[in-house]
Amino acid sequence: EAFAVEATLRRVNAIQKGDNMLPIKSISAPLEADIKMYNNEISALQEDKKTLERHTKSKEEALLESERIL
């Protein structure tokens, strides 16, 4: 979704470069900041997911080991 927004912003920027309209940067800057924030959140969530997967795997291994012992 973020990639689609970025592509749209690029197209709008290219279209409006020659116009005397409101500078696109005044519109795009907050959107770009949101995109950056969401991308950072996605990265953090992906790291959390990896951590949880490692934790789950180690718990599963410990459970299998305890079953072998018993």
Secondary structure, DSSP 8 states (H G I E B T S, - for coil): -HHHHHHHHHHHHHHHTTS-SS-HHHHHHHHHHHHHHHHHHHHHHHHHHHHHHHHHHHHHHHHHHHHHH-
